[in-house]
Amino acid sequence: MVVKHLIRNLTAFCFVIFISLSAYSKNPNRHLRFININTEHGLPHNRIYDFTQDKLGFVWAATEEGVVRIHKKGVWILTDDHSYVPTGRTKRIATLENGDIVFDIMNRGFYKYDYSLDTVTKYFHLQKEFLNLKIDHVSEISIAENHIFLATPKGLFSYDLNSQEKGNRLKLVLDTPSLFIENLPDGGWVIGHYDLYYKKGNNTPVHITPLIKKLGNKDFRIGPIVASTYDQNSNKIYLTGKKGTFELDLDTYEMKIISQNQPTVLCFDTALDLNGKLYTCSNDGLEIYDIKNEDFTIIKKNPERGLVTDVFHKAFVDTMGNIWISTWNFGIMFLDNQSNKFQTILSGNDDKCFQSEFVEGIEFLNKKLYINASKGELYEYDIKKDILEMLPLDGHLINGNIFLIKKIDESKLLLSGRRITTIYDVKKRKVLKEFFFTGRFLLNAFKENDETTWLLSWGKMGKLNNNTLEVTYPKLDFEFNLPLNCMARLSKDELLIGTDKGLLKFRSATGEVSKILPSDSLLSKVMINYLSVHNETIYACTKNNGLLRINAKNGQYSKVHKCANTPFNTTDNIQIDSNGNLWVSGENGIFRYAPETEETLTFSKDDGLMSNIFQSRSGMTDADGNIYFGGWKGITFFHPDSILETKIEHPKTFITEFTSYNTSTEQYEQIDDGPIINTDVINLPTTNRRFNISFASANYNYSNKIMYRYKLEGFDYDWHRTNDFEITYKNVRPGKYTFHVTTQNADGSWSDSIKKIKIQIAKPWWASTWSISGFILLGIFAIRLLIFWRTKSLEKSKRTLQRIVEKRTKEINHKKEELEVQYRTIQMQAEELQTYNDSLEEMVNARTNDLKLKNQILEDHAFFNSHMLRKPVSNILGLIQLFDLRPDDISKREIFDTLKVSARNLDGYIRKIQEMLRNERKN
């Protein structure tokens, strides 16, 4: 009997494992990407116990070292701004009906954070209230009908928030051990551990464990249960514990096994998202159960997808449908409900994937995907069954490379190797025909109609008509080896060809090729990777010139600009959805372009793409509208309508922090006008003219795409955009300002709700109204004093000037009299001069005659005197000569005596001359 029982349990166990593994193999949940939040992002500790969401939409987490509020780019630690709150292990946290936060600090009691007052107060201490029960911890907190319900190993307690009796607020509701509590919409609840109790509305709690009808394995025990979640649509509750996860119908009490754990596996928590998926945390991976499709998946550690551990502790779903998973020692894992609409299949990191890391091309035939990989493999992938099969090529395609895959009809594929081009029948799994088209592989192929497919290579085109190949050389007026990269239909008779040097127009009937614009145009120089024509507009993917939009009628073109600061200088492939939007793959991921509004929206690896690198020949849209892009690390596919399909209401934007810099103390200061979230006016001293403003929006969908728009009215002339959550203003003059900030969602729409906060910077004392009034009065007094002093000074100056004028006047009169006397004297002298001038000629004549007479007398005297003087001089000279001739003394004596006589005569003559001259002078 025991053996039979063991065999039956083992069979059931193996069946569950088989179902689980089968579901795992085909469920795309294994490709989910998580965002990690840990101590590097500001968490005080990586051990997380619980989550809740406040009235503003922010998610709070209970950690090993306190409570935190999670923003877009970081966390706010409660104890940082409220140092009086004790830090410690906070295992449970919940949001009250009025929006306040209540949390349990182990061995210290329950505390409440009041949003309106920004204060923390102590509520009660459960252990001190019931000392005899020796309650060491609270398993779960639940809020309903103004009561806090506390599930503990000693029973279920309630704390009445409205009761005025402080000592009688806490009551024991049910003395059965409770590790979980699940509140129901009708005011009832379900609690339990090994035994389950169900309270429906205001009825008395019922022990429902004996009433449960077990499906599948009737002898299976469900306990112990540690967590639950409720599905209001079906009135079912999902329970998880050591034995596994179960679905309990509260109407029929029928219980179904969803997953059955191995003895070493423990389940800790479960949560139900908005899409009907049940997330169960265990110590051996994260279990995901799709209730509608009954698909079960287990995802385990995968660092590339953000799964940093296999041990998950707590699951929480916010109002936007995002999943928050806590780990034991690795922080928080966040699953963006929107960004994971992108799915990746055949990833190079998957155990079931192909060996190559790069997808060269993809095609879709008969609801199956055909992939050619970089190492020359050809794969068939059944999407529905999730079966991957490598197709046999039987030695075809020389060197084992496949560079191109194109659909010919519903059963045939065109494959291009390095030298050989083949037609492959996917049903018969064999090559039907081979062509030696060129010395190189095909660059691309274009299916013109059901019968004709054009092959493109270097300077050559091939026309494949009913499996017959015709090689044609386009009539080109430029280099022969020009690569022909892609082709698209422009009209019934014309095709477009994209080359390495621009865009060409090709007439298939005549084989004529012409350039769409003159040779000096960009369209005659740019390298074109892919072409698509939509509503008489040509869209060209180019290298280094982004996406070009070309008017098919006149050839005018423009560039589609970048979005969200993400450049797409090189674009590879275009797929058009049913709404007319273009989905373009490029060098930095994928972007959506709406031609009517010209809005662009980018998606990258951060949004769920497996890679940001794609291949120009690897893109397609299937019959159901799913878009596939192949490239590095596999294939990314999605349905366009699922991306941002739910128009999420714009959450409000909040000011989360405001600090100002005091130039006097050279320190940053927090405001003291109350909690910043509830503050409408901020008053700053005149020394704080530099301040930082932090803001956040409780929107966790595509959080890396959320943009903010802000303006400081009175300082900024226009709005500014940023994807940061903090801005700084410097050198703001004293005055009144209003700061405006709003949020832009990932879909590009701006919220109509604008957060405003007034900022008043006090003027310095000398710029106050009283100071200015005093300065004005002082100025008036100073001006009047100056006028008075100036008047007195002018009067004094006037008197002084008068005295000077009088003195100067007297001096002038005296000078005038002197001048008059001098004038008369001069006048008399002038008359005398005139009289003298009149007699001057006569005087000159008289003097002239007198001078002539005197000259004559002088001449006579001179002649006479010279004659008279000549005689004694001659005598003297003769005596001297005689004196030399006679040497005797007697003769010399005589001569000497005679010489004396001559000398006296000479002296006498000279005296006479002098006397005559004196007389002459007198005359």
DOTIDO-936996 format. One line per 8 residues: number of its first residue (from 1); their letters; for each residue x, y negated, z of C-alpha. Coordinates in pm, whole numbers. Each point is the difference from the previous one (the first is absolute). Example, Ala and Ser with C-alpha at 12.3 -4.5 7.8 and 13.67 -1.06 7.14 Angstrom:
1> AS> 1230 450 780 ~ 137 -344 -66
END
This chain:
1> MVVKHLIR> 0 0 0 ~ 282 -230 89 ~ 180 86 -324 ~ -318 -65 -195 ~ -40 -334 170 ~ 360 -92 -76 ~ -34 102 -364 ~ -318 -208 -35
9> NLTAFCFV> 166 -306 155 ~ 311 48 -210 ~ -211 27 -316 ~ -184 -319 86 ~ 327 -170 81 ~ 159 104 -329 ~ -310 -111 -188 ~ 19 -344 160
17> IFISLSAY> 371 -25 -77 ~ -64 105 -360 ~ -273 -257 -41 ~ 224 -261 155 ~ 291 80 -228 ~ -224 13 -307 ~ -148 -333 85 ~ 343 -140 65
25> SKNPNRHL> 118 101 -343 ~ -263 -200 -182 ~ -81 -287 234 ~ 159 -332 -95 ~ 14 -104 367 ~ 345 148 22 ~ 121 -299 -200 ~ -126 -265 242
33> RFININTE> 246 -273 91 ~ 24 -140 351 ~ 142 -327 129 ~ 209 28 317 ~ -14 -250 286 ~ 254 55 277 ~ 235 -183 235 ~ 179 -152 -299
41> HGLPHNRI> -323 -189 -71 ~ -46 -116 360 ~ -163 291 182 ~ 123 17 360 ~ 10 379 -23 ~ -49 264 -269 ~ -233 211 213 ~ -360 -95 -77
49> YDFTQDKL> -301 129 195 ~ -313 -176 -127 ~ -151 -256 -240 ~ -288 -246 -7 ~ -119 -287 -219 ~ -100 -339 138 ~ -279 -234 -106 ~ 234 -187 -235
57> GFVWAATE> 96 316 -187 ~ 349 43 145 ~ 110 348 104 ~ 145 45 349 ~ 221 286 115 ~ 69 142 346 ~ 367 92 33 ~ 236 142 256
65> EGVVRIHK> 95 -357 98 ~ -316 -205 -30 ~ -262 -127 -242 ~ 68 -151 -343 ~ -209 -165 -270 ~ 107 89 -353 ~ 23 -274 -262 ~ 81 19 -367
73> KGVWILTD> 377 -24 55 ~ 71 84 358 ~ -162 33 339 ~ -98 -224 289 ~ 90 141 339 ~ -248 -101 267 ~ 251 -16 284 ~ 225 -238 -193
81> DHSYVPTG> -253 -280 51 ~ -142 135 328 ~ 300 94 209 ~ -214 58 307 ~ -157 308 -161 ~ 186 314 110 ~ 164 205 -272 ~ -33 374 1
89> RTKRIATL> -149 298 -172 ~ -328 -112 -154 ~ -182 312 -112 ~ -350 -133 -71 ~ -133 -320 -156 ~ -347 -107 -118 ~ -193 -306 -118 ~ -291 -129 203
97> ENGDIVFD> -323 -105 -163 ~ 89 -369 47 ~ 331 56 -180 ~ 230 10 303 ~ 262 272 32 ~ 11 242 293 ~ 295 232 62 ~ 129 240 261
105> IMNRGFYK> 353 -35 134 ~ 99 326 161 ~ 3 -15 384 ~ -81 -373 -9 ~ -365 -10 -100 ~ -220 -147 -270 ~ 59 -347 -143 ~ -203 -223 -231
113> YDYSLDTV> 129 -247 -256 ~ -242 -292 -44 ~ 25 -130 -356 ~ -175 -328 72 ~ 225 -91 294 ~ 314 184 -107 ~ 28 147 348 ~ 45 347 143
121> TKYFHLQK> -189 102 313 ~ -5 323 195 ~ -331 187 -18 ~ 32 292 235 ~ 229 279 115 ~ -163 334 -66 ~ 235 199 219 ~ -54 -230 300
129> EFLNLKID> -378 3 -44 ~ -12 381 17 ~ 295 101 215 ~ -154 336 84 ~ -17 103 -367 ~ 370 -59 -61 ~ -51 -119 -360 ~ 340 -34 -162
137> HVSEISIA> -105 -123 -346 ~ -289 -94 -230 ~ -40 220 -307 ~ -216 -237 -202 ~ -182 -333 25 ~ -330 -76 -167 ~ -214 -315 0 ~ -381 9 -22
145> ENHIFLAT> -293 -200 139 ~ 222 -230 210 ~ 164 298 165 ~ 353 130 -16 ~ -9 380 -8 ~ 311 175 124 ~ 60 363 -86 ~ 233 158 257
153> PKGLFSYD> 92 353 111 ~ -213 -66 311 ~ -311 -103 -186 ~ -169 -280 -192 ~ -4 -345 163 ~ -175 -320 -100 ~ 87 -358 85 ~ -295 -243 -11
161> LNSQEKGN> 109 -327 -159 ~ -321 -182 98 ~ -20 109 363 ~ 45 -277 254 ~ 103 246 271 ~ 375 11 -40 ~ 43 297 231 ~ -274 201 -164
169> RLKLVLDT> 78 -38 -371 ~ 188 327 -44 ~ -212 315 16 ~ 44 370 -69 ~ -239 101 -279 ~ 84 368 -44 ~ 241 205 206 ~ 104 237 -279
177> PSLFIENL> 358 -28 -136 ~ 1 -225 -306 ~ 288 -53 -237 ~ -207 -183 -262 ~ -318 -203 -33 ~ -182 -81 -322 ~ -264 -274 16 ~ -303 43 -226
185> PDGGWVIG> -208 -272 -166 ~ -307 78 210 ~ 187 -74 321 ~ 81 363 75 ~ 335 171 3 ~ 181 330 -25 ~ 272 87 249 ~ 189 306 106
193> HYDLYYKK> 312 206 21 ~ -73 373 11 ~ -369 -76 48 ~ -193 -248 -213 ~ -277 -227 127 ~ -234 -190 -229 ~ -206 -299 114 ~ -257 -100 -258
201> GNNTPVHI> -115 -359 42 ~ -119 -57 358 ~ -63 369 63 ~ 176 207 260 ~ 337 148 -111 ~ -32 359 -125 ~ 265 271 23 ~ 11 105 -367
209> TPLIKKLG> 288 251 4 ~ -235 299 40 ~ -222 -138 -279 ~ 270 -20 -266 ~ -50 237 -295 ~ 342 93 -131 ~ 38 53 -373 ~ 266 225 -144
217> NKDFRIGP> 146 152 317 ~ -262 31 274 ~ 253 112 262 ~ 225 -297 -56 ~ 46 -235 295 ~ 5 -369 -77 ~ 163 -134 317 ~ 178 -195 111
225> IVASTYDQ> -123 -305 -196 ~ 211 -317 33 ~ -148 -239 -258 ~ -301 -62 -220 ~ -145 -221 -271 ~ -361 -53 -107 ~ -150 -12 -349 ~ -317 -210 16
233> NSNKIYLT> -113 99 -350 ~ -31 369 86 ~ -40 -20 380 ~ 296 227 34 ~ 289 -22 240 ~ 346 126 -81 ~ 195 149 288 ~ 368 81 20
241> GKKGTFEL> 212 176 256 ~ 241 278 60 ~ -196 252 -208 ~ -47 -221 -304 ~ -256 -241 -147 ~ -374 65 -11 ~ -317 -153 -140 ~ -299 -5 239
249> DLDTYEMK> -351 -83 -121 ~ -176 -181 287 ~ -341 82 -145 ~ 44 379 -32 ~ 306 52 224 ~ 162 195 -283 ~ 379 -10 14 ~ 226 64 -300
257> IISQNQPT> 373 58 7 ~ 189 -250 -213 ~ 350 107 99 ~ 126 259 237 ~ 335 -60 167 ~ 283 239 57 ~ 88 53 370 ~ 288 -247 -19
265> VLCFDTAL> -204 -276 -169 ~ -181 -261 207 ~ -253 -254 -128 ~ -10 -333 183 ~ -249 -230 -175 ~ -229 -37 -298 ~ -154 -290 -193 ~ -243 -36 -292
273> DLNGKLYT> 69 -264 -267 ~ -250 -187 -216 ~ 44 246 -290 ~ -105 305 200 ~ 347 132 70 ~ 85 142 339 ~ 353 -62 129 ~ 122 231 277
281> CSNDGLEI> 327 -58 185 ~ 198 304 110 ~ 352 97 94 ~ 42 173 -335 ~ -108 -259 -254 ~ -293 -220 -88 ~ -314 188 -104 ~ -237 -167 -249
289> YDIKNEDF> -343 147 -67 ~ -224 -133 -277 ~ -350 65 137 ~ -180 -44 -330 ~ 229 224 -208 ~ 96 224 293 ~ 365 -38 -93 ~ 261 48 270
297> TIIKKNPE> 355 -135 -13 ~ 295 5 237 ~ 268 -260 -62 ~ 332 22 173 ~ 324 -189 38 ~ 104 -182 -317 ~ 208 -314 64 ~ -41 -122 -358
305> RGLVTDVF> -375 -22 58 ~ 33 -151 346 ~ -59 326 188 ~ 286 -16 247 ~ -114 283 227 ~ -229 302 24 ~ -138 -97 342 ~ -300 -235 -10
313> HKAFVDTM> -183 -112 310 ~ -287 -244 -57 ~ -216 -84 -304 ~ -201 -319 -42 ~ -208 -144 -287 ~ -44 -378 -16 ~ -299 -182 -148 ~ 167 -16 -342
321> GNIWISTW> 49 375 -14 ~ 375 -4 60 ~ 147 286 199 ~ 230 -59 298 ~ 197 300 122 ~ 213 -8 313 ~ 305 217 49 ~ 172 114 314
329> NFGIMFLD> 332 -172 -55 ~ -9 -156 -348 ~ -245 -287 36 ~ -309 -49 -216 ~ -77 134 -346 ~ -245 -215 -194 ~ -196 134 -298 ~ -136 -279 -220
337> NQSNKFQT> -339 122 -121 ~ 27 -210 -317 ~ 359 47 -109 ~ -23 379 13 ~ -243 -3 -289 ~ 313 59 -209 ~ 82 371 -23 ~ 320 165 -112
345> ILSGNDDK> 11 345 -148 ~ 293 214 -93 ~ 233 -211 207 ~ 361 105 -3 ~ -12 41 380 ~ -290 247 -7 ~ 68 371 32 ~ -231 73 -296
353> CFQSEFVE> 142 -262 -235 ~ 201 38 -316 ~ 377 -20 27 ~ 57 -326 -188 ~ -24 -329 183 ~ -118 -204 -301 ~ -316 36 -209 ~ 60 -88 -365
361> GIEFLNKK> -360 28 -120 ~ -349 123 87 ~ -306 103 -202 ~ -349 117 93 ~ -168 292 -176 ~ -309 191 114 ~ 12 -141 354 ~ 359 108 37
369> LYINASKG> 311 -210 25 ~ 304 77 -215 ~ 333 -138 110 ~ 340 -8 -162 ~ 280 -50 251 ~ 349 -142 -37 ~ 166 342 10 ~ -198 128 -298
377> ELYEYDIK> -278 187 181 ~ -360 2 -120 ~ -261 38 275 ~ -373 57 7 ~ -173 -133 312 ~ -358 96 84 ~ -115 -299 206 ~ -309 166 141
385> KDILEMLP> 173 322 105 ~ 331 -168 78 ~ 189 264 -198 ~ 330 -88 -164 ~ 140 224 -274 ~ 309 -34 -214 ~ -86 79 -363 ~ 232 222 -208
393> LDGHLING> 184 -162 -291 ~ 173 318 -123 ~ 331 -166 -67 ~ -145 -280 -209 ~ 104 -365 32 ~ 377 7 -36 ~ 204 -89 310 ~ -310 47 215
401> NIFLIKKI> -110 -365 0 ~ -352 -137 -52 ~ -10 -373 -53 ~ -356 -44 -121 ~ -338 165 52 ~ -310 -107 -193 ~ -345 147 -46 ~ -91 109 -355
409> DESKLLLS> -334 163 77 ~ -169 177 292 ~ 237 296 -21 ~ 321 -129 -154 ~ 284 -215 124 ~ 276 -171 -195 ~ 337 51 172 ~ 320 -173 -102
417> GRRITTIY> 341 134 97 ~ 344 -139 -75 ~ -15 107 -365 ~ -308 214 -40 ~ -368 -104 6 ~ -252 275 69 ~ -374 57 14 ~ -91 199 310
425> DVKKRKVL> -328 186 57 ~ -84 -19 372 ~ -262 274 -23 ~ 225 250 -175 ~ 302 -115 201 ~ 228 -9 -303 ~ 160 -226 -258 ~ -194 -9 -328
433> KEFFFTGR> 234 -201 -217 ~ 336 -177 5 ~ 123 -306 -191 ~ 346 -142 -46 ~ -117 -360 -17 ~ 313 -205 72 ~ 342 46 143 ~ -140 -141 325
441> FLLNAFKE> -305 56 214 ~ -331 -178 -53 ~ -47 -329 178 ~ -379 14 -4 ~ -306 124 -184 ~ -339 -154 -73 ~ -319 188 -82 ~ -174 -208 -266
449> NDETTWLL> -298 233 -43 ~ -94 366 35 ~ 219 95 -294 ~ 292 -244 -1 ~ 272 -55 258 ~ 287 -242 -59 ~ 348 91 125 ~ 245 -278 88
457> SWGKMGKL> 377 19 9 ~ 307 -208 -95 ~ -98 -177 -324 ~ -219 295 -100 ~ -366 80 24 ~ -161 336 -46 ~ -359 65 -96 ~ -132 326 144
465> NNNTLEVT> -313 91 -192 ~ -163 337 80 ~ 329 137 130 ~ 181 -116 -314 ~ 281 -249 48 ~ 70 -281 -246 ~ 306 -214 66 ~ -25 -363 -103
473> YPKLDFEF> 241 -289 24 ~ -179 -325 76 ~ 83 -286 -234 ~ 215 -187 246 ~ 196 -314 -84 ~ 239 47 293 ~ 233 264 142 ~ -78 361 -87
481> NLPLNCMA> 51 153 346 ~ -242 -228 185 ~ -176 203 275 ~ -378 23 -47 ~ -120 32 361 ~ -379 -6 -7 ~ -309 -49 -214 ~ -357 -127 44
489> RLSKDELL> -296 -63 -230 ~ -69 -362 -83 ~ -277 47 -257 ~ -136 263 -235 ~ 285 -45 -246 ~ 276 -136 222 ~ 217 146 273 ~ 243 -170 235
497> IGTDKGLL> 352 129 58 ~ 208 -99 298 ~ 376 9 -52 ~ 319 -98 178 ~ -12 -329 -190 ~ -357 -115 8 ~ -347 80 -124 ~ -80 124 -351
505> KFRSATGE> -321 37 -197 ~ -37 319 -206 ~ -246 73 -280 ~ -38 378 -9 ~ -151 0 -351 ~ 297 -176 -169 ~ 277 60 254 ~ 76 -372 12
513> VSKILPSD> 148 -139 320 ~ 6 -367 95 ~ 96 -200 305 ~ -290 -148 188 ~ 182 -332 55 ~ 306 -177 -148 ~ 344 137 87 ~ 74 -280 248
521> SLLSKVMI> -299 101 216 ~ 31 202 321 ~ -225 266 -156 ~ 272 58 -258 ~ 274 52 261 ~ -148 168 307 ~ 17 372 67 ~ -355 141 16
529> NYLSVHNE> -62 320 199 ~ -379 42 -34 ~ -291 -158 -186 ~ -371 -22 72 ~ -277 -193 -176 ~ -307 -113 193 ~ -267 -253 -107 ~ 208 -137 -290
537> TIYACTKN> 294 -54 233 ~ 328 185 -28 ~ 176 90 323 ~ 367 90 -30 ~ 217 155 270 ~ 351 -134 -46 ~ 346 25 144 ~ 106 -312 195
545> NGLLRINA> -303 -202 -114 ~ -279 160 202 ~ -345 46 -146 ~ -77 -209 -309 ~ -352 -99 -100 ~ -28 -62 -376 ~ -290 -142 -198 ~ -58 247 -284
553> KNGQYSKV> -135 -275 -231 ~ 263 -275 21 ~ 291 178 168 ~ 20 -242 292 ~ 129 167 313 ~ 50 -62 370 ~ 147 184 294 ~ -205 152 278
561> HKCANTPF> 161 -142 309 ~ 120 185 305 ~ -225 61 300 ~ 67 -24 375 ~ 366 -94 -62 ~ 64 337 -170 ~ 176 -37 -338 ~ -87 238 -284
569> NTTDNIQI> 266 -97 -253 ~ -20 345 -156 ~ -336 169 -59 ~ -45 354 -128 ~ -359 113 -57 ~ -358 -133 -11 ~ -325 178 83 ~ -336 -178 -23
577> DSNGNLWV> -281 95 239 ~ -375 -12 -59 ~ -22 -354 142 ~ 246 -139 -254 ~ 284 -34 251 ~ 353 82 -109 ~ 208 228 221 ~ 366 -52 -86
585> SGENGIFR> 298 201 121 ~ 334 -172 22 ~ 333 -32 175 ~ -150 -76 341 ~ -308 221 8 ~ -346 -59 -146 ~ -208 -314 -37 ~ -361 -58 -95
593> YAPETEET> -78 -286 -238 ~ -350 -137 -54 ~ -4 -180 -340 ~ -313 -203 76 ~ 128 -153 324 ~ 372 50 -74 ~ 44 128 354 ~ 271 256 71
601> LTFSKDDG> 36 237 292 ~ 316 203 61 ~ 49 344 154 ~ 332 153 98 ~ 147 283 198 ~ -117 -173 317 ~ -361 39 -121 ~ 16 375 -52
609> LMSNIFQS> 184 37 -330 ~ 258 275 14 ~ 244 -216 -194 ~ 30 -343 -163 ~ 160 140 -317 ~ -213 121 -292 ~ 44 117 -359 ~ -140 -185 -301
617> RSGMTDAD> -126 319 -168 ~ -146 136 323 ~ -346 -148 48 ~ -355 108 -77 ~ -367 -20 103 ~ -213 315 27 ~ -367 44 -81 ~ -105 -82 355
625> GNIYFGGW> 181 -333 -3 ~ 295 108 214 ~ 324 -172 -96 ~ 332 188 5 ~ 348 -149 -5 ~ 307 224 -7 ~ 353 -85 91 ~ 249 48 277
633> KGITFFHP> -104 250 270 ~ -310 122 -183 ~ -339 -128 -112 ~ -215 -261 170 ~ -371 11 -76 ~ -304 -188 126 ~ -346 -108 -101 ~ -16 -379 -56
641> DSILETKI> -336 -29 173 ~ 143 152 318 ~ 265 -271 32 ~ -153 -270 213 ~ -339 148 -80 ~ -143 -121 332 ~ -24 -374 26 ~ 117 -37 356
649> EHPKTFIT> -131 -305 176 ~ 276 -246 63 ~ 112 22 361 ~ 56 -327 177 ~ 343 -153 33 ~ 124 -81 349 ~ 278 -210 143 ~ 193 248 212
657> EFTSYNTS> 286 -212 129 ~ 103 -363 15 ~ 340 -115 122 ~ 150 -346 -16 ~ 360 -113 31 ~ 80 -259 266 ~ 286 -216 -120 ~ 70 -117 355
665> TEQYEQID> 48 346 152 ~ 98 164 -332 ~ -234 291 75 ~ -316 147 -153 ~ -311 -39 211 ~ -334 182 3 ~ -318 -205 5 ~ -182 -32 330
673> DGPIINTD> -342 -92 -141 ~ -144 349 52 ~ 0 319 -215 ~ 114 -89 -349 ~ -264 214 -175 ~ -276 -200 167 ~ 175 -337 -19 ~ -131 -265 -235
681> VINLPTTN> 226 -290 101 ~ 370 2 86 ~ 156 -301 169 ~ 375 -46 -34 ~ 232 -253 163 ~ 187 -240 -221 ~ 323 198 42 ~ -157 312 -160
689> RRFNISFA> -7 -96 -366 ~ 110 345 -121 ~ -229 299 46 ~ -57 358 -119 ~ -345 140 -77 ~ -63 376 -18 ~ -322 133 -147 ~ -147 339 -83
697> SANYNYSN> -298 162 -161 ~ -150 322 128 ~ 22 155 -344 ~ 218 307 -24 ~ -94 100 -358 ~ 286 -66 -244 ~ 158 -200 278 ~ 310 -67 -210
705> KIMYRYKL> -219 -185 -253 ~ -183 -228 240 ~ 79 -363 -73 ~ -63 -304 215 ~ -79 -351 -115 ~ 62 -285 242 ~ 15 -378 16 ~ 74 -251 275
713> EGFDYDWH> -248 -275 -80 ~ 166 -336 43 ~ 345 143 -76 ~ -33 228 -305 ~ -133 -131 -328 ~ -109 343 -127 ~ -53 360 109 ~ 295 233 42
721> RTNDFEIT> 3 378 -49 ~ 202 256 191 ~ -2 370 77 ~ 175 -67 328 ~ -188 -37 328 ~ 197 -291 145 ~ 78 -348 -128 ~ 199 -290 142
729> YKNVRPGK> -61 -372 -22 ~ 281 -247 70 ~ 17 -376 57 ~ -375 -46 28 ~ -79 -357 95 ~ -219 -75 302 ~ -365 1 -94 ~ -304 219 -54
737> YTFHVTTQ> 14 298 -236 ~ -218 300 -89 ~ 156 333 -89 ~ -200 217 -244 ~ 76 365 -79 ~ -195 267 -187 ~ 64 349 -136 ~ 8 156 -344
745> NADGSWSD> -89 368 -27 ~ 181 245 -223 ~ -266 -48 -271 ~ 110 -362 -37 ~ -308 -162 154 ~ 34 -270 264 ~ -205 -1 315 ~ -257 -276 43
753> SIKKIKIQ> 75 3 372 ~ 277 -246 76 ~ 158 -13 342 ~ 53 -359 114 ~ 191 -130 297 ~ 64 -365 85 ~ 351 -105 97 ~ 54 -330 175
761> IAKPWWAS> 355 -122 51 ~ 10 -273 262 ~ 156 -328 -94 ~ 300 -123 203 ~ -80 -243 280 ~ 110 -293 -209 ~ -245 104 -277 ~ -309 29 227
769> TWSISGFI> -294 -240 -33 ~ 74 -174 330 ~ 367 -29 -89 ~ -79 -141 -342 ~ -250 -245 157 ~ 262 -105 253 ~ 255 -35 -275 ~ -243 -217 -197
777> LLGIFAIR> -72 -224 300 ~ 368 -19 81 ~ 67 -89 -361 ~ -265 -273 3 ~ 146 -142 322 ~ 348 18 -146 ~ -115 -174 -316 ~ -174 -276 196
785> LLIFWRTK> 307 -37 220 ~ 213 -15 -308 ~ -228 -260 -155 ~ 9 -207 322 ~ 376 26 24 ~ 34 -79 -366 ~ -228 -304 31 ~ 199 -135 294
793> SLEKSKRT> 320 73 -181 ~ -126 -183 -310 ~ -108 -300 207 ~ 340 -15 167 ~ 166 37 -333 ~ -221 -276 -135 ~ 104 -240 274 ~ 363 85 -46
801> LQRIVEKR> -38 -43 -370 ~ -163 -338 47 ~ 293 -118 212 ~ 242 127 -255 ~ -199 -165 -277 ~ 0 -334 182 ~ 371 25 63 ~ 64 99 -355
809> TKEINHKK> -223 -281 -120 ~ 203 -257 198 ~ 321 146 -134 ~ -140 -11 -350 ~ -105 -364 39 ~ 345 -87 134 ~ 161 183 -287 ~ -235 -178 -231
817> EELEVQYR> 115 -338 128 ~ 362 106 -31 ~ -66 120 -350 ~ -165 -330 -87 ~ 307 -192 127 ~ 228 229 -191 ~ -223 -45 -301 ~ 33 -375 15
825> TIQMQAEE> 376 29 49 ~ 26 227 -294 ~ -216 -234 -203 ~ 230 -292 82 ~ 303 209 -84 ~ -166 91 -323 ~ -50 -367 -82 ~ 364 -69 88
833> LQTYNDSL> 109 288 -213 ~ -207 -136 -282 ~ 159 -344 41 ~ 346 156 32 ~ -71 207 -306 ~ -94 -306 -195 ~ 337 -179 92 ~ 207 311 -26
841> EEMVNART> 79 -44 -369 ~ 139 -347 52 ~ 207 124 291 ~ 129 286 -211 ~ 104 -240 -276 ~ 169 -234 249 ~ 180 284 164 ~ 102 132 -335
849> NDLKLKNQ> 155 -330 -101 ~ 161 -31 339 ~ 147 346 -34 ~ 135 -82 -341 ~ 171 -307 138 ~ 142 189 288 ~ 123 269 -227 ~ 180 -254 -209
857> ILEDHAFF> 157 -155 307 ~ 104 343 116 ~ 153 76 -331 ~ 197 -326 17 ~ 108 68 353 ~ 92 352 -88 ~ 212 -119 -290 ~ 163 -266 209
865> NSHMLRKP> 56 221 295 ~ 143 279 -209 ~ 242 -251 -157 ~ 93 -146 336 ~ 49 338 158 ~ 200 132 -288 ~ 283 -250 59 ~ 92 96 362
873> VSNILGLI> -43 370 -72 ~ 238 -23 -294 ~ 248 -189 216 ~ -18 265 266 ~ 49 282 -253 ~ 300 -183 -156 ~ 162 -56 337 ~ -42 365 90
881> QLFDLRPD> 167 100 -321 ~ 283 -246 65 ~ 32 133 350 ~ 78 340 -143 ~ 264 -136 -241 ~ 202 -200 255 ~ 130 206 277 ~ 188 -276 198
889> DISKREIF> -155 -138 308 ~ 9 -363 -95 ~ -192 49 -312 ~ -247 213 182 ~ -55 -272 252 ~ -76 -252 -261 ~ -225 233 -177 ~ -183 77 323
897> DTLKVSAR> -56 -368 73 ~ -135 -56 -345 ~ -225 304 46 ~ -149 -154 314 ~ -78 -318 -182 ~ -178 199 -276 ~ -195 196 259 ~ -118 -316 171
905> NLDGYIRK> -107 -145 -329 ~ -195 320 -72 ~ -171 -19 338 ~ -90 -359 -62 ~ -159 83 -329 ~ -199 278 159 ~ -129 -231 267 ~ -112 -246 -259
913> IQEMLRNE> -191 274 -179 ~ -167 104 324 ~ -97 -354 73 ~ -146 -34 -344 ~ -203 318 47 ~ -136 -124 330 ~ -100 -321 -149 ~ -161 181 -286
921> RKN> -202 216 240 ~ -117 -301 183 ~ -123 -150 -321
END
